[in-house]
């Protein structure tokens, strides 16, 4: 496994942790009937999803660059 593979696994693991933390916070807000904050968090999560698409595109290009360097 090369350095590029390790980097991708690290990024994925951190993203999964972030999502779980956001969902836990969202659950607490709904349980506390803090719907304004819950809706704001949903908006933030939606923006994160859009950003994730950009990260995936960047990752694709990084993978291609790593492959070129290893060839």
PDB file of N, H, CA, C and O in Angstrom:
ATOM      1  N   UNK A   1       0.861  -1.172   0.000  1.00  0.00           N
ATOM      2  CA  UNK A   1       0.000   0.000   0.000  1.00  0.00           C
ATOM      3  C   UNK A   1       0.908   1.237   0.000  1.00  0.00           C
ATOM      4  O   UNK A   1       1.832   1.339   0.807  1.00  0.00           O
ATOM      5  N   UNK A   2       0.636   2.159  -0.903  1.00  0.00           N
ATOM      6  H   UNK A   2      -0.115   2.075  -1.559  1.00  0.00           H
ATOM      7  CA  UNK A   2       1.481   3.358  -0.979  1.00  0.00           C
ATOM      8  C   UNK A   2       0.921   4.486  -0.113  1.00  0.00           C
ATOM      9  O   UNK A   2      -0.159   4.367   0.467  1.00  0.00           O
ATOM     10  N   UNK A   3       1.661   5.559  -0.041  1.00  0.00           N
ATOM     11  H   UNK A   3       2.538   5.655  -0.513  1.00  0.00           H
ATOM     12  CA  UNK A   3       1.293   6.699   0.816  1.00  0.00           C
ATOM     13  C   UNK A   3      -0.048   7.302   0.414  1.00  0.00           C
ATOM     14  O   UNK A   3      -0.792   7.775   1.273  1.00  0.00           O
ATOM     15  N   UNK A   4      -0.360   7.292  -0.856  1.00  0.00           N
ATOM     16  H   UNK A   4       0.245   6.907  -1.554  1.00  0.00           H
ATOM     17  CA  UNK A   4      -1.641   7.833  -1.313  1.00  0.00           C
ATOM     18  C   UNK A   4      -2.803   7.034  -0.736  1.00  0.00           C
ATOM     19  O   UNK A   4      -3.818   7.616  -0.353  1.00  0.00           O
ATOM     20  N   UNK A   5      -2.675   5.714  -0.668  1.00  0.00           N
ATOM     21  H   UNK A   5      -1.850   5.241  -0.980  1.00  0.00           H
ATOM     22  CA  UNK A   5      -3.732   4.861  -0.120  1.00  0.00           C
ATOM     23  C   UNK A   5      -3.945   5.140   1.359  1.00  0.00           C
ATOM     24  O   UNK A   5      -5.084   5.218   1.819  1.00  0.00           O
ATOM     25  N   UNK A   6      -2.862   5.292   2.104  1.00  0.00           N
ATOM     26  H   UNK A   6      -1.937   5.229   1.730  1.00  0.00           H
ATOM     27  CA  UNK A   6      -2.978   5.607   3.526  1.00  0.00           C
ATOM     28  C   UNK A   6      -3.682   6.941   3.728  1.00  0.00           C
ATOM     29  O   UNK A   6      -4.520   7.070   4.621  1.00  0.00           O
ATOM     30  N   UNK A   7      -3.354   7.927   2.916  1.00  0.00           N
ATOM     31  H   UNK A   7      -2.674   7.823   2.191  1.00  0.00           H
ATOM     32  CA  UNK A   7      -3.965   9.248   3.022  1.00  0.00           C
ATOM     33  C   UNK A   7      -5.463   9.168   2.781  1.00  0.00           C
ATOM     34  O   UNK A   7      -6.242   9.809   3.486  1.00  0.00           O
ATOM     35  N   UNK A   8      -5.874   8.379   1.784  1.00  0.00           N
ATOM     36  H   UNK A   8      -5.241   7.858   1.211  1.00  0.00           H
ATOM     37  CA  UNK A   8      -7.293   8.256   1.464  1.00  0.00           C
ATOM     38  C   UNK A   8      -8.053   7.574   2.597  1.00  0.00           C
ATOM     39  O   UNK A   8      -9.168   7.983   2.922  1.00  0.00           O
ATOM     40  N   UNK A   9      -7.471   6.541   3.202  1.00  0.00           N
ATOM     41  H   UNK A   9      -6.565   6.208   2.938  1.00  0.00           H
ATOM     42  CA  UNK A   9      -8.110   5.849   4.323  1.00  0.00           C
ATOM     43  C   UNK A   9      -8.260   6.801   5.505  1.00  0.00           C
ATOM     44  O   UNK A   9      -9.302   6.817   6.160  1.00  0.00           O
ATOM     45  N   UNK A  10      -7.227   7.593   5.781  1.00  0.00           N
ATOM     46  H   UNK A  10      -6.380   7.580   5.249  1.00  0.00           H
ATOM     47  CA  UNK A  10      -7.269   8.551   6.890  1.00  0.00           C
ATOM     48  C   UNK A  10      -8.381   9.569   6.681  1.00  0.00           C
ATOM     49  O   UNK A  10      -9.131   9.864   7.612  1.00  0.00           O
ATOM     50  N   UNK A  11      -8.497  10.111   5.467  1.00  0.00           N
ATOM     51  H   UNK A  11      -7.888   9.871   4.711  1.00  0.00           H
ATOM     52  CA  UNK A  11      -9.538  11.085   5.178  1.00  0.00           C
ATOM     53  C   UNK A  11     -10.918  10.472   5.336  1.00  0.00           C
ATOM     54  O   UNK A  11     -11.817  11.117   5.876  1.00  0.00           O
ATOM     55  N   UNK A  12     -11.107   9.241   4.876  1.00  0.00           N
ATOM     56  H   UNK A  12     -10.377   8.718   4.438  1.00  0.00           H
ATOM     57  CA  UNK A  12     -12.402   8.577   4.968  1.00  0.00           C
ATOM     58  C   UNK A  12     -12.783   8.349   6.421  1.00  0.00           C
ATOM     59  O   UNK A  12     -13.926   8.594   6.806  1.00  0.00           O
ATOM     60  N   UNK A  13     -11.852   7.888   7.225  1.00  0.00           N
ATOM     61  H   UNK A  13     -10.923   7.689   6.912  1.00  0.00           H
ATOM     62  CA  UNK A  13     -12.119   7.631   8.634  1.00  0.00           C
ATOM     63  C   UNK A  13     -12.519   8.916   9.351  1.00  0.00           C
ATOM     64  O   UNK A  13     -13.471   8.918  10.131  1.00  0.00           O
ATOM     65  N   UNK A  14     -11.813   9.989   9.097  1.00  0.00           N
ATOM     66  H   UNK A  14     -11.040   9.987   8.463  1.00  0.00           H
ATOM     67  CA  UNK A  14     -12.156  11.269   9.723  1.00  0.00           C
ATOM     68  C   UNK A  14     -13.529  11.761   9.280  1.00  0.00           C
ATOM     69  O   UNK A  14     -14.273  12.322  10.084  1.00  0.00           O
ATOM     70  N   UNK A  15     -13.865  11.561   8.032  1.00  0.00           N
ATOM     71  H   UNK A  15     -13.260  11.105   7.379  1.00  0.00           H
ATOM     72  CA  UNK A  15     -15.172  11.971   7.525  1.00  0.00           C
ATOM     73  C   UNK A  15     -16.275  11.178   8.223  1.00  0.00           C
ATOM     74  O   UNK A  15     -17.304  11.745   8.590  1.00  0.00           O
ATOM     75  N   UNK A  16     -16.072   9.876   8.407  1.00  0.00           N
ATOM     76  H   UNK A  16     -15.236   9.416   8.109  1.00  0.00           H
ATOM     77  CA  UNK A  16     -17.071   9.054   9.084  1.00  0.00           C
ATOM     78  C   UNK A  16     -17.276   9.511  10.520  1.00  0.00           C
ATOM     79  O   UNK A  16     -18.409   9.552  11.000  1.00  0.00           O
ATOM     80  N   UNK A  17     -16.200   9.852  11.207  1.00  0.00           N
ATOM     81  H   UNK A  17     -15.280   9.819  10.817  1.00  0.00           H
ATOM     82  CA  UNK A  17     -16.300  10.336  12.590  1.00  0.00           C
ATOM     83  C   UNK A  17     -17.067  11.643  12.627  1.00  0.00           C
ATOM     84  O   UNK A  17     -17.927  11.826  13.488  1.00  0.00           O
ATOM     85  N   UNK A  18     -16.775  12.554  11.714  1.00  0.00           N
ATOM     86  H   UNK A  18     -16.076  12.405  11.014  1.00  0.00           H
ATOM     87  CA  UNK A  18     -17.469  13.840  11.662  1.00  0.00           C
ATOM     88  C   UNK A  18     -18.968  13.643  11.454  1.00  0.00           C
ATOM     89  O   UNK A  18     -19.775  14.304  12.107  1.00  0.00           O
ATOM     90  N   UNK A  19     -19.341  12.751  10.562  1.00  0.00           N
ATOM     91  H   UNK A  19     -18.685  12.213  10.031  1.00  0.00           H
ATOM     92  CA  UNK A  19     -20.754  12.508  10.274  1.00  0.00           C
ATOM     93  C   UNK A  19     -21.459  11.955  11.506  1.00  0.00           C
ATOM     94  O   UNK A  19     -22.566  12.383  11.830  1.00  0.00           O
ATOM     95  N   UNK A  20     -20.832  11.015  12.190  1.00  0.00           N
ATOM     96  H   UNK A  20     -19.932  10.667  11.926  1.00  0.00           H
ATOM     97  CA  UNK A  20     -21.444  10.444  13.390  1.00  0.00           C
ATOM     98  C   UNK A  20     -21.634  11.502  14.475  1.00  0.00           C
ATOM     99  O   UNK A  20     -22.659  11.521  15.155  1.00  0.00           O
ATOM    100  N   UNK A  21     -20.649  12.378  14.635  1.00  0.00           N
ATOM    101  H   UNK A  21     -19.815  12.363  14.082  1.00  0.00           H
ATOM    102  CA  UNK A  21     -20.765  13.451  15.630  1.00  0.00           C
ATOM    103  C   UNK A  21     -21.897  14.407  15.266  1.00  0.00           C
ATOM    104  O   UNK A  21     -22.647  14.844  16.139  1.00  0.00           O
ATOM    105  N   UNK A  22     -22.023  14.727  13.993  1.00  0.00           N
ATOM    106  H   UNK A  22     -21.414  14.372  13.284  1.00  0.00           H
ATOM    107  CA  UNK A  22     -23.085  15.625  13.548  1.00  0.00           C
ATOM    108  C   UNK A  22     -24.460  14.995  13.772  1.00  0.00           C
ATOM    109  O   UNK A  22     -25.389  15.676  14.206  1.00  0.00           O
ATOM    110  N   UNK A  23     -24.593  13.708  13.482  1.00  0.00           N
ATOM    111  H   UNK A  23     -23.838  13.155  13.130  1.00  0.00           H
ATOM    112  CA  UNK A  23     -25.872  13.033  13.680  1.00  0.00           C
ATOM    113  C   UNK A  23     -26.240  12.956  15.163  1.00  0.00           C
ATOM    114  O   UNK A  23     -27.405  13.107  15.532  1.00  0.00           O
ATOM    115  N   UNK A  24     -25.243  12.721  15.997  1.00  0.00           N
ATOM    116  H   UNK A  24     -24.297  12.598  15.697  1.00  0.00           H
ATOM    117  CA  UNK A  24     -25.489  12.693  17.446  1.00  0.00           C
ATOM    118  C   UNK A  24     -25.966  14.061  17.939  1.00  0.00           C
ATOM    119  O   UNK A  24     -26.897  14.149  18.739  1.00  0.00           O
ATOM    120  N   UNK A  25     -25.326  15.119  17.460  1.00  0.00           N
ATOM    121  H   UNK A  25     -24.569  15.048  16.810  1.00  0.00           H
ATOM    122  CA  UNK A  25     -25.731  16.472  17.845  1.00  0.00           C
ATOM    123  C   UNK A  25     -27.145  16.771  17.343  1.00  0.00           C
ATOM    124  O   UNK A  25     -27.943  17.381  18.055  1.00  0.00           O
ATOM    125  N   UNK A  26     -27.449  16.345  16.132  1.00  0.00           N
ATOM    126  H   UNK A  26     -26.801  15.849  15.554  1.00  0.00           H
ATOM    127  CA  UNK A  26     -28.780  16.562  15.574  1.00  0.00           C
ATOM    128  C   UNK A  26     -29.840  15.848  16.410  1.00  0.00           C
ATOM    129  O   UNK A  26     -30.893  16.417  16.697  1.00  0.00           O
ATOM    130  N   UNK A  27     -29.567  14.617  16.797  1.00  0.00           N
ATOM    131  H   UNK A  27     -28.712  14.154  16.564  1.00  0.00           H
ATOM    132  CA  UNK A  27     -30.510  13.868  17.633  1.00  0.00           C
ATOM    133  C   UNK A  27     -30.777  14.604  18.946  1.00  0.00           C
ATOM    134  O   UNK A  27     -31.928  14.717  19.369  1.00  0.00           O
ATOM    135  N   UNK A  28     -29.723  15.103  19.589  1.00  0.00           N
ATOM    136  H   UNK A  28     -28.789  15.011  19.245  1.00  0.00           H
ATOM    137  CA  UNK A  28     -29.880  15.815  20.857  1.00  0.00           C
ATOM    138  C   UNK A  28     -30.727  17.070  20.681  1.00  0.00           C
ATOM    139  O   UNK A  28     -31.572  17.380  21.521  1.00  0.00           O
ATOM    140  N   UNK A  29     -30.496  17.784  19.592  1.00  0.00           N
ATOM    141  H   UNK A  29     -29.810  17.532  18.910  1.00  0.00           H
ATOM    142  CA  UNK A  29     -31.262  19.004  19.342  1.00  0.00           C
ATOM    143  C   UNK A  29     -32.743  18.700  19.171  1.00  0.00           C
ATOM    144  O   UNK A  29     -33.594  19.412  19.705  1.00  0.00           O
ATOM    145  N   UNK A  30     -33.051  17.639  18.424  1.00  0.00           N
ATOM    146  H   UNK A  30     -32.360  17.061  17.990  1.00  0.00           H
ATOM    147  CA  UNK A  30     -34.450  17.268  18.216  1.00  0.00           C
ATOM    148  C   UNK A  30     -35.076  16.803  19.529  1.00  0.00           C
ATOM    149  O   UNK A  30     -36.209  17.171  19.837  1.00  0.00           O
ATOM    150  N   UNK A  31     -34.348  15.995  20.309  1.00  0.00           N
ATOM    151  H   UNK A  31     -33.427  15.696  20.059  1.00  0.00           H
ATOM    152  CA  UNK A  31     -34.866  15.533  21.599  1.00  0.00           C
ATOM    153  C   UNK A  31     -35.149  16.697  22.552  1.00  0.00           C
ATOM    154  O   UNK A  31     -36.063  16.633  23.375  1.00  0.00           O
ATOM    155  N   UNK A  32     -34.345  17.768  22.427  1.00  0.00           N
ATOM    156  H   UNK A  32     -33.603  17.820  21.759  1.00  0.00           H
ATOM    157  CA  UNK A  32     -34.515  18.942  23.274  1.00  0.00           C
ATOM    158  C   UNK A  32     -35.484  19.954  22.663  1.00  0.00           C
ATOM    159  O   UNK A  32     -35.671  21.047  23.199  1.00  0.00           O
ATOM    160  N   UNK A  33     -36.096  19.585  21.542  1.00  0.00           N
ATOM    161  H   UNK A  33     -35.945  18.697  21.107  1.00  0.00           H
ATOM    162  CA  UNK A  33     -37.053  20.439  20.831  1.00  0.00           C
ATOM    163  C   UNK A  33     -36.418  21.748  20.358  1.00  0.00           C
ATOM    164  O   UNK A  33     -37.099  22.765  20.228  1.00  0.00           O
ATOM    165  N   UNK A  34     -35.124  21.714  20.106  1.00  0.00           N
ATOM    166  H   UNK A  34     -34.570  20.888  20.212  1.00  0.00           H
ATOM    167  CA  UNK A  34     -34.419  22.899  19.593  1.00  0.00           C
ATOM    168  C   UNK A  34     -34.386  22.797  18.065  1.00  0.00           C
ATOM    169  O   UNK A  34     -33.346  22.530  17.463  1.00  0.00           O
ATOM    170  N   UNK A  35     -35.542  23.014  17.466  1.00  0.00           N
ATOM    171  H   UNK A  35     -36.387  23.231  17.955  1.00  0.00           H
ATOM    172  CA  UNK A  35     -35.697  22.795  16.033  1.00  0.00           C
ATOM    173  C   UNK A  35     -34.956  23.815  15.187  1.00  0.00           C
ATOM    174  O   UNK A  35     -34.517  23.494  14.083  1.00  0.00           O
ATOM    175  N   UNK A  36     -34.809  25.028  15.677  1.00  0.00           N
ATOM    176  H   UNK A  36     -35.166  25.288  16.574  1.00  0.00           H
ATOM    177  CA  UNK A  36     -34.062  26.043  14.935  1.00  0.00           C
ATOM    178  C   UNK A  36     -32.604  25.615  14.784  1.00  0.00           C
ATOM    179  O   UNK A  36     -32.040  25.700  13.693  1.00  0.00           O
ATOM    180  N   UNK A  37     -32.001  25.159  15.867  1.00  0.00           N
ATOM    181  H   UNK A  37     -32.459  25.090  16.753  1.00  0.00           H
ATOM    182  CA  UNK A  37     -30.617  24.690  15.804  1.00  0.00           C
ATOM    183  C   UNK A  37     -30.512  23.424  14.962  1.00  0.00           C
ATOM    184  O   UNK A  37     -29.543  23.247  14.224  1.00  0.00           O
ATOM    185  N   UNK A  38     -31.507  22.542  15.069  1.00  0.00           N
ATOM    186  H   UNK A  38     -32.294  22.686  15.669  1.00  0.00           H
ATOM    187  CA  UNK A  38     -31.495  21.311  14.276  1.00  0.00           C
ATOM    188  C   UNK A  38     -31.550  21.624  12.785  1.00  0.00           C
ATOM    189  O   UNK A  38     -30.823  21.027  11.991  1.00  0.00           O
ATOM    190  N   UNK A  39     -32.410  22.559  12.413  1.00  0.00           N
ATOM    191  H   UNK A  39     -33.000  23.044  13.058  1.00  0.00           H
ATOM    192  CA  UNK A  39     -32.493  22.943  11.003  1.00  0.00           C
ATOM    193  C   UNK A  39     -31.196  23.602  10.529  1.00  0.00           C
ATOM    194  O   UNK A  39     -30.769  23.390   9.394  1.00  0.00           O
ATOM    195  N   UNK A  40     -30.581  24.390  11.387  1.00  0.00           N
ATOM    196  H   UNK A  40     -30.929  24.562  12.309  1.00  0.00           H
ATOM    197  CA  UNK A  40     -29.301  25.008  11.029  1.00  0.00           C
ATOM    198  C   UNK A  40     -28.234  23.937  10.818  1.00  0.00           C
ATOM    199  O   UNK A  40     -27.421  24.030   9.898  1.00  0.00           O
ATOM    200  N   UNK A  41     -28.244  22.918  11.679  1.00  0.00           N
ATOM    201  H   UNK A  41     -28.904  22.842  12.426  1.00  0.00           H
ATOM    202  CA  UNK A  41     -27.277  21.827  11.527  1.00  0.00           C
ATOM    203  C   UNK A  41     -27.532  21.044  10.249  1.00  0.00           C
ATOM    204  O   UNK A  41     -26.588  20.641   9.569  1.00  0.00           O
ATOM    205  N   UNK A  42     -28.793  20.827   9.921  1.00  0.00           N
ATOM    206  H   UNK A  42     -29.559  21.155  10.474  1.00  0.00           H
ATOM    207  CA  UNK A  42     -29.121  20.146   8.664  1.00  0.00           C
ATOM    208  C   UNK A  42     -28.599  20.943   7.482  1.00  0.00           C
ATOM    209  O   UNK A  42     -28.057  20.369   6.538  1.00  0.00           O
ATOM    210  N   UNK A  43     -28.757  22.266   7.522  1.00  0.00           N
ATOM    211  H   UNK A  43     -29.198  22.732   8.288  1.00  0.00           H
ATOM    212  CA  UNK A  43     -28.217  23.117   6.463  1.00  0.00           C
ATOM    213  C   UNK A  43     -26.695  22.965   6.367  1.00  0.00           C
ATOM    214  O   UNK A  43     -26.131  22.884   5.276  1.00  0.00           O
ATOM    215  N   UNK A  44     -26.046  22.930   7.535  1.00  0.00           N
ATOM    216  H   UNK A  44     -26.504  22.995   8.421  1.00  0.00           H
ATOM    217  CA  UNK A  44     -24.595  22.764   7.570  1.00  0.00           C
ATOM    218  C   UNK A  44     -24.184  21.402   6.999  1.00  0.00           C
ATOM    219  O   UNK A  44     -23.209  21.299   6.254  1.00  0.00           O
ATOM    220  N   UNK A  45     -24.935  20.370   7.356  1.00  0.00           N
ATOM    221  H   UNK A  45     -25.727  20.453   7.961  1.00  0.00           H
ATOM    222  CA  UNK A  45     -24.636  19.026   6.846  1.00  0.00           C
ATOM    223  C   UNK A  45     -24.840  18.962   5.335  1.00  0.00           C
ATOM    224  O   UNK A  45     -24.095  18.283   4.628  1.00  0.00           O
ATOM    225  N   UNK A  46     -25.852  19.672   4.850  1.00  0.00           N
ATOM    226  H   UNK A  46     -26.457  20.223   5.424  1.00  0.00           H
ATOM    227  CA  UNK A  46     -26.090  19.732   3.407  1.00  0.00           C
ATOM    228  C   UNK A  46     -24.900  20.383   2.702  1.00  0.00           C
ATOM    229  O   UNK A  46     -24.467  19.921   1.646  1.00  0.00           O
ATOM    230  N   UNK A  47     -24.381  21.446   3.288  1.00  0.00           N
ATOM    231  H   UNK A  47     -24.733  21.821   4.145  1.00  0.00           H
ATOM    232  CA  UNK A  47     -23.210  22.121   2.722  1.00  0.00           C
ATOM    233  C   UNK A  47     -21.991  21.190   2.761  1.00  0.00           C
ATOM    234  O   UNK A  47     -21.188  21.164   1.829  1.00  0.00           O
ATOM    235  N   UNK A  48     -21.867  20.425   3.856  1.00  0.00           N
ATOM    236  H   UNK A  48     -22.519  20.446   4.614  1.00  0.00           H
ATOM    237  CA  UNK A  48     -20.761  19.474   3.964  1.00  0.00           C
ATOM    238  C   UNK A  48     -20.842  18.419   2.863  1.00  0.00           C
ATOM    239  O   UNK A  48     -19.820  17.993   2.326  1.00  0.00           O
ATOM    240  N   UNK A  49     -22.064  18.001   2.531  1.00  0.00           N
ATOM    241  H   UNK A  49     -22.895  18.347   2.967  1.00  0.00           H
ATOM    242  CA  UNK A  49     -22.246  17.010   1.469  1.00  0.00           C
ATOM    243  C   UNK A  49     -21.782  17.577   0.129  1.00  0.00           C
ATOM    244  O   UNK A  49     -21.162  16.880  -0.674  1.00  0.00           O
ATOM    245  N   UNK A  50     -22.093  18.852  -0.095  1.00  0.00           N
ATOM    246  H   UNK A  50     -22.597  19.418   0.558  1.00  0.00           H
ATOM    247  CA  UNK A  50     -21.635  19.494  -1.331  1.00  0.00           C
ATOM    248  C   UNK A  50     -20.112  19.581  -1.348  1.00  0.00           C
ATOM    249  O   UNK A  50     -19.478  19.325  -2.372  1.00  0.00           O
ATOM    250  N   UNK A  51     -19.532  19.945  -0.201  1.00  0.00           N
ATOM    251  H   UNK A  51     -20.048  20.153   0.630  1.00  0.00           H
ATOM    252  CA  UNK A  51     -18.082  20.015  -0.107  1.00  0.00           C
ATOM    253  C   UNK A  51     -17.449  18.643  -0.320  1.00  0.00           C
ATOM    254  O   UNK A  51     -16.373  18.531  -0.909  1.00  0.00           O
ATOM    255  N   UNK A  52     -18.133  17.593   0.168  1.00  0.00           N
ATOM    256  H   UNK A  52     -19.006  17.685   0.646  1.00  0.00           H
ATOM    257  CA  UNK A  52     -17.616  16.234   0.016  1.00  0.00           C
ATOM    258  C   UNK A  52     -17.500  15.859  -1.454  1.00  0.00           C
ATOM    259  O   UNK A  52     -16.566  15.162  -1.851  1.00  0.00           O
ATOM    260  N   UNK A  53     -18.443  16.319  -2.254  1.00  0.00           N
ATOM    261  H   UNK A  53     -19.201  16.885  -1.931  1.00  0.00           H
ATOM    262  CA  UNK A  53     -18.364  16.037  -3.690  1.00  0.00           C
ATOM    263  C   UNK A  53     -17.106  16.659  -4.281  1.00  0.00           C
ATOM    264  O   UNK A  53     -16.448  16.057  -5.129  1.00  0.00           O
ATOM    265  N   UNK A  54     -16.779  17.850  -3.838  1.00  0.00           N
ATOM    266  H   UNK A  54     -17.314  18.339  -3.149  1.00  0.00           H
ATOM    267  CA  UNK A  54     -15.557  18.514  -4.304  1.00  0.00           C
ATOM    268  C   UNK A  54     -14.338  17.722  -3.858  1.00  0.00           C
ATOM    269  O   UNK A  54     -13.390  17.550  -4.623  1.00  0.00           O
ATOM    270  N   UNK A  55     -14.364  17.237  -2.613  1.00  0.00           N
ATOM    271  H   UNK A  55     -15.134  17.376  -1.991  1.00  0.00           H
ATOM    272  CA  UNK A  55     -13.248  16.442  -2.088  1.00  0.00           C
ATOM    273  C   UNK A  55     -13.079  15.164  -2.908  1.00  0.00           C
ATOM    274  O   UNK A  55     -11.954  14.754  -3.195  1.00  0.00           O
ATOM    275  N   UNK A  56     -14.192  14.537  -3.286  1.00  0.00           N
ATOM    276  H   UNK A  56     -15.106  14.870  -3.053  1.00  0.00           H
ATOM    277  CA  UNK A  56     -14.112  13.314  -4.086  1.00  0.00           C
ATOM    278  C   UNK A  56     -13.487  13.589  -5.447  1.00  0.00           C
ATOM    279  O   UNK A  56     -12.694  12.789  -5.944  1.00  0.00           O
ATOM    280  N   UNK A  57     -13.836  14.699  -6.037  1.00  0.00           N
ATOM    281  H   UNK A  57     -14.480  15.349  -5.634  1.00  0.00           H
ATOM    282  CA  UNK A  57     -13.239  15.069  -7.322  1.00  0.00           C
ATOM    283  C   UNK A  57     -11.745  15.307  -7.151  1.00  0.00           C
ATOM    284  O   UNK A  57     -10.941  14.848  -7.962  1.00  0.00           O
ATOM    285  N   UNK A  58     -11.369  16.033  -6.084  1.00  0.00           N
ATOM    286  H   UNK A  58     -12.022  16.407  -5.425  1.00  0.00           H
ATOM    287  CA  UNK A  58      -9.949  16.273  -5.811  1.00  0.00           C
ATOM    288  C   UNK A  58      -9.223  14.964  -5.557  1.00  0.00           C
ATOM    289  O   UNK A  58      -8.093  14.784  -6.011  1.00  0.00           O
ATOM    290  N   UNK A  59      -9.855  14.053  -4.839  1.00  0.00           N
ATOM    291  H   UNK A  59     -10.773  14.199  -4.470  1.00  0.00           H
ATOM    292  CA  UNK A  59      -9.257  12.755  -4.540  1.00  0.00           C
ATOM    293  C   UNK A  59      -9.008  11.977  -5.827  1.00  0.00           C
ATOM    294  O   UNK A  59      -7.972  11.329  -5.980  1.00  0.00           O
ATOM    295  N   UNK A  60      -9.956  12.044  -6.742  1.00  0.00           N
ATOM    296  H   UNK A  60     -10.798  12.570  -6.618  1.00  0.00           H
ATOM    297  CA  UNK A  60      -9.784  11.372  -8.023  1.00  0.00           C
ATOM    298  C   UNK A  60      -8.532  11.881  -8.733  1.00  0.00           C
ATOM    299  O   UNK A  60      -7.739  11.096  -9.255  1.00  0.00           O
ATOM    300  N   UNK A  61      -8.366  13.195  -8.747  1.00  0.00           N
ATOM    301  H   UNK A  61      -9.010  13.832  -8.324  1.00  0.00           H
ATOM    302  CA  UNK A  61      -7.195  13.765  -9.402  1.00  0.00           C
ATOM    303  C   UNK A  61      -5.920  13.434  -8.643  1.00  0.00           C
ATOM    304  O   UNK A  61      -4.878  13.215  -9.261  1.00  0.00           O
ATOM    305  N   UNK A  62      -5.980  13.393  -7.307  1.00  0.00           N
ATOM    306  H   UNK A  62      -6.826  13.571  -6.805  1.00  0.00           H
ATOM    307  CA  UNK A  62      -4.809  13.012  -6.516  1.00  0.00           C
ATOM    308  C   UNK A  62      -4.414  11.564  -6.786  1.00  0.00           C
ATOM    309  O   UNK A  62      -3.227  11.252  -6.880  1.00  0.00           O
ATOM    310  N   UNK A  63      -5.394  10.686  -6.910  1.00  0.00           N
ATOM    311  H   UNK A  63      -6.359  10.939  -6.833  1.00  0.00           H
ATOM    312  CA  UNK A  63      -5.111   9.285  -7.215  1.00  0.00           C
ATOM    313  C   UNK A  63      -4.423   9.168  -8.566  1.00  0.00           C
ATOM    314  O   UNK A  63      -3.456   8.424  -8.732  1.00  0.00           O
ATOM    315  N   UNK A  64      -4.946   9.921  -9.526  1.00  0.00           N
ATOM    316  H   UNK A  64      -5.731  10.525  -9.391  1.00  0.00           H
ATOM    317  CA  UNK A  64      -4.342   9.881 -10.856  1.00  0.00           C
ATOM    318  C   UNK A  64      -2.905  10.374 -10.810  1.00  0.00           C
ATOM    319  O   UNK A  64      -2.031   9.812 -11.471  1.00  0.00           O
ATOM    320  N   UNK A  65      -2.657  11.422 -10.032  1.00  0.00           N
ATOM    321  H   UNK A  65      -3.367  11.878  -9.496  1.00  0.00           H
ATOM    322  CA  UNK A  65      -1.300  11.962  -9.888  1.00  0.00           C
ATOM    323  C   UNK A  65      -0.382  10.946  -9.216  1.00  0.00           C
ATOM    324  O   UNK A  65       0.759  10.762  -9.641  1.00  0.00           O
ATOM    325  N   UNK A  66      -0.874  10.290  -8.176  1.00  0.00           N
ATOM    326  H   UNK A  66      -1.801  10.439  -7.831  1.00  0.00           H
ATOM    327  CA  UNK A  66      -0.067   9.285  -7.478  1.00  0.00           C
ATOM    328  C   UNK A  66       0.268   8.123  -8.389  1.00  0.00           C
ATOM    329  O   UNK A  66       1.386   7.608  -8.367  1.00  0.00           O
ATOM    330  N   UNK A  67      -0.695   7.713  -9.184  1.00  0.00           N
ATOM    331  H   UNK A  67      -1.603   8.131  -9.202  1.00  0.00           H
ATOM    332  CA  UNK A  67      -0.443   6.603 -10.125  1.00  0.00           C
ATOM    333  C   UNK A  67       0.613   6.992 -11.137  1.00  0.00           C
ATOM    334  O   UNK A  67       1.488   6.190 -11.465  1.00  0.00           O
ATOM    335  N   UNK A  68       0.540   8.208 -11.631  1.00  0.00           N
ATOM    336  H   UNK A  68      -0.171   8.859 -11.364  1.00  0.00           H
ATOM    337  CA  UNK A  68       1.531   8.668 -12.606  1.00  0.00           C
ATOM    338  C   UNK A  68       2.933   8.676 -11.995  1.00  0.00           C
ATOM    339  O   UNK A  68       3.903   8.303 -12.655  1.00  0.00           O
ATOM    340  N   UNK A  69       3.038   9.106 -10.722  1.00  0.00           N
ATOM    341  H   UNK A  69       2.250   9.409 -10.186  1.00  0.00           H
ATOM    342  CA  UNK A  69       4.329   9.156 -10.055  1.00  0.00           C
ATOM    343  C   UNK A  69       4.892   7.765  -9.794  1.00  0.00           C
ATOM    344  O   UNK A  69       6.106   7.562  -9.831  1.00  0.00           O
ATOM    345  N   UNK A  70       3.992   6.791  -9.527  1.00  0.00           N
ATOM    346  H   UNK A  70       3.006   6.956  -9.498  1.00  0.00           H
ATOM    347  CA  UNK A  70       4.423   5.429  -9.242  1.00  0.00           C
ATOM    348  C   UNK A  70       4.733   4.619 -10.490  1.00  0.00           C
ATOM    349  O   UNK A  70       5.410   3.594 -10.409  1.00  0.00           O
ATOM    350  N   UNK A  71       4.247   5.066 -11.642  1.00  0.00           N
ATOM    351  H   UNK A  71       3.697   5.899 -11.707  1.00  0.00           H
ATOM    352  CA  UNK A  71       4.502   4.332 -12.892  1.00  0.00           C
ATOM    353  C   UNK A  71       5.872   4.588 -13.459  1.00  0.00           C
ATOM    354  O   UNK A  71       6.221   4.039 -14.503  1.00  0.00           O
TER     355      UNK A  71
END
